[in-house]
Amino acid sequence: MNLDKIEKIIPKERIHINAPMAKYTSFKIGGNAELLININTVEELQETLRILNEDNTKKFILGNGSNILVSDEGIKGVVLKIDIKKFEITEDKQKYTITLGAGCKLGETAYKLANKEIAGLEFASGIPGTIGGAIRMNAGAYGTEMKDIIKTITYVDRNGNIHKIKNQEAQFEYRNSIFCRNDDIIVECEIELNKGNKEEIQSKMQEYAKSRREKQPIEYPSAGSTFKRGKNFITAKLIDECGLKGYQIGDAQVSEKHAGFIINKGNATSKEVEELIEYVKKQVFEKFGEKIETEIEIIH
Ligand SMILES: Cc1cc2nc3c(=O)[nH]c(=O)nc-3n(C[C@H](O)[C@H](O)[C@H](O)COP(=O)(O)OP(=O)(O)OC[C@H]3O[C@@H](n4cnc5c(N)ncnc54)[C@H](O)[C@@H]3O)c2cc1C
């Protein structure tokens, strides 16, 4: 790994050797990454990729770590944490185009826009991810998904070349997009939103936050909903009907509040969470004959 070359383009305080992934993930689980670099600009990303490609160093792209389970053995190679924070607004007849860096957090962005009386990102205010991670997953809540607001997406391929695509080209589906099937790195997007009323936007976000607090175990570390929604069934309901709420392997537990969430009760390991996922899948299949899929990504 060409650490010397990387140190010439990235300041030392943004290069972390043996970075504990538990610190960088909402699950608070995972061994060390050999190297983790905070990437602040597109140019830094392009140059870093070119250096890492010289000796084929393995790379993993990290947003806010809120949809992943990192293995106890950690991550080999380099984690590139995308912290690109652009935030620009243009207005045309009360229609707004907002350019966002992939490292912008959804919650912070929704509150910033509310202050400017721009409506439409309320649905994402409680999703603890970045714009990049949310585009890749087509994250959504309360009936709206990223695909409903995205106009264009700018990405960098693994050779460091930059490209821009339109919404339709991203092939958005439920918790899925073209970026789940390739290695491209999202760096920026444009979203289109409308003028709104500040009080109305804020009260909608408060209502969503209240509903999350009541229904989801947000007081414990997790990666959100562990399993995908079924085509013709509600996954959490099937897990609940298997009597699995509160079922625990080590410190990994099927939440008592919401059966679709596996939570970390304290010192859960990745192995325990994985075993629990497999156990839940098996129980649901045996009782209902349904195969349930994980929404979270397991990184080995
Ligand atoms: C309490 C809680 C509640 C949640 N609620 C919801 C919800 O309501 N709806 C929902 O959809 N999700 C929800 N999630 C899941 C998660 O927050 C979303 O999937 C989020 O969009 C992930 O973004 P991230 O930046 O954290 O991605 P990460 O977890 O860092 O990464 C996820 C995947 O995206 C890739 N990735 C990250 N950034 C980029 C990039 N710039 N370019 C290319 N690939 C990239 C990573 O390599 C990884 O494969 C919740 C999670 C938690 C913990």
The ligand as a MOL file (V3000), in Angstrom:
LIG
                    3D

  0  0  0     0  0            999 V3000
M  V30 BEGIN CTAB
M  V30 COUNTS 53 58 0 0 0
M  V30 BEGIN ATOM
M  V30 1 C -32.0150 3.5880 13.3840 0
M  V30 2 C -31.9650 3.4110 11.8850 0
M  V30 3 C -33.0840 3.6910 11.1190 0
M  V30 4 C -33.0580 3.5120 9.7390 0
M  V30 5 N -34.1770 3.8140 9.0150 0
M  V30 6 C -34.1650 3.6520 7.6740 0
M  V30 7 C -35.3260 3.9720 6.9070 0
M  V30 8 O -36.3460 4.4350 7.4020 0
M  V30 9 N -35.2670 3.7630 5.5630 0
M  V30 10 C -34.1520 3.2790 4.9470 0
M  V30 11 O -34.1600 3.1200 3.7180 0
M  V30 12 N -33.0360 2.9620 5.6460 0
M  V30 13 C -33.0300 3.1460 6.9990 0
M  V30 14 N -31.9000 2.8270 7.7170 0
M  V30 15 C -30.7190 2.2250 7.0290 0
M  V30 16 C -29.6450 3.2260 6.5590 0
M  V30 17 O -29.6430 4.4010 7.3630 0
M  V30 18 C -29.8370 3.6250 5.0990 0
M  V30 19 O -29.7310 2.5010 4.2540 0
M  V30 20 C -28.7970 4.6860 4.6580 0
M  V30 21 O -29.1710 5.1920 3.4210 0
M  V30 22 C -27.3820 4.1420 4.5650 0
M  V30 23 O -26.5020 5.2310 4.3370 0
M  V30 24 P -25.0050 5.2470 4.9050 0
M  V30 25 O -24.3660 6.5020 4.4400 0
M  V30 26 O -25.0020 5.0260 6.3680 0
M  V30 27 O -24.4000 4.0060 4.1350 0
M  V30 28 P -23.3210 2.9360 4.6760 0
M  V30 29 O -23.9530 2.0710 5.7080 0
M  V30 30 O -22.0580 3.6240 5.0300 0
M  V30 31 O -23.1070 2.0830 3.3530 0
M  V30 32 C -24.1320 1.2750 2.8180 0
M  V30 33 C -23.6920 0.7670 1.4380 0
M  V30 34 O -23.5960 1.8710 0.5390 0
M  V30 35 C -22.2600 1.9760 0.0220 0
M  V30 36 N -21.9720 3.4300 -0.0920 0
M  V30 37 C -21.9370 4.3490 0.9120 0
M  V30 38 N -21.6440 5.5590 0.4050 0
M  V30 39 C -21.4750 5.3920 -0.9480 0
M  V30 40 C -21.1370 6.2610 -2.0310 0
M  V30 41 N -20.9070 7.5610 -1.8390 0
M  V30 42 N -21.0540 5.7340 -3.2660 0
M  V30 43 C -21.2750 4.4170 -3.4880 0
M  V30 44 N -21.5860 3.5300 -2.5030 0
M  V30 45 C -21.6820 4.0170 -1.2500 0
M  V30 46 C -21.3710 1.2550 1.0150 0
M  V30 47 O -20.2040 0.7550 0.3810 0
M  V30 48 C -22.2950 0.1370 1.4470 0
M  V30 49 O -22.2700 -0.8880 0.4740 0
M  V30 50 C -31.8870 3.0210 9.1080 0
M  V30 51 C -30.7570 2.7350 9.8900 0
M  V30 52 C -30.7810 2.9310 11.2550 0
M  V30 53 C -29.5530 2.6200 12.0730 0
M  V30 END ATOM
M  V30 BEGIN BOND
M  V30 1 1 1 2
M  V30 2 1 2 3
M  V30 3 2 2 52
M  V30 4 2 3 4
M  V30 5 1 4 5
M  V30 6 1 4 50
M  V30 7 2 5 6
M  V30 8 1 6 7
M  V30 9 1 6 13
M  V30 10 2 7 8
M  V30 11 1 7 9
M  V30 12 1 9 10
M  V30 13 2 10 11
M  V30 14 1 10 12
M  V30 15 2 12 13
M  V30 16 1 13 14
M  V30 17 1 14 15
M  V30 18 1 14 50
M  V30 19 1 15 16
M  V30 20 1 16 17
M  V30 21 1 16 18
M  V30 22 1 18 19
M  V30 23 1 18 20
M  V30 24 1 20 21
M  V30 25 1 20 22
M  V30 26 1 22 23
M  V30 27 1 23 24
M  V30 28 2 24 25
M  V30 29 1 24 26
M  V30 30 1 24 27
M  V30 31 1 27 28
M  V30 32 2 28 29
M  V30 33 1 28 30
M  V30 34 1 28 31
M  V30 35 1 31 32
M  V30 36 1 32 33
M  V30 37 1 33 34
M  V30 38 1 33 48
M  V30 39 1 34 35
M  V30 40 1 35 36
M  V30 41 1 35 46
M  V30 42 1 36 37
M  V30 43 1 36 45
M  V30 44 2 37 38
M  V30 45 1 38 39
M  V30 46 1 39 40
M  V30 47 2 39 45
M  V30 48 1 40 41
M  V30 49 2 40 42
M  V30 50 1 42 43
M  V30 51 2 43 44
M  V30 52 1 44 45
M  V30 53 1 46 47
M  V30 54 1 46 48
M  V30 55 1 48 49
M  V30 56 2 50 51
M  V30 57 1 51 52
M  V30 58 1 52 53
M  V30 END BOND
M  V30 END CTAB
M  END
